């Protein structure tokens, strides 16, 4: 609901001059953590992509909402099984931008909450492809932290690169698992991302 209100408010003419939109994508280095997670668990390479909208409160602080497809999961080193867990994820975070508004290069730091909506969950090896979606929670709550840099490429247009850590705060495995034994776990993802943004109005 907060996400929808944020995007709806951004369409108001009075706010358009402080609002930018863009496309983004990147690589995920995903794994899981938990007291009972096997020490043989390894990271899995995945992708993320989506769209973003930023409202600038002032020249140094803004709020960004994103709508992303993101691939999480892990590899079981003892069995060569790869578990892929895909989400439609909505991060909303505040960012602080260093330097003057008219600078050509602006570093930033950011942090905020995320909500993930489960799309698919599968386990694969050389011979099998097993659907595990029914054993995973439909929603995941998390937090995102990161840093990045923006490079001006035109009047209000920016190319942005960031490195972020997405920390899962809720268990992704359902309590009632039936005959399949899956240990409680939380997602952890480090991602490297690239975005291009442009203004909705005159900045």
Secondary structure, DSSP 8 states (H G I E B T S, - for coil): -HHHHHHHHHTSHHHHTTEEEEEEEEEEEEEEE-TTS-TTEE-EEEEEEEEEEEEEEETTEEEEEEEEEEEEEEEETTTTEEEEEEEEEEEEEEEEE-S-TT-SEEEEEEEEEEEEEEEEEEEE-SS-EEE-GGGB-SEEEEEEEEEEEEEE-SSS-EEEEEEEEEEE-S--B-S--TT------EEEEEEEEEEEEEESS--
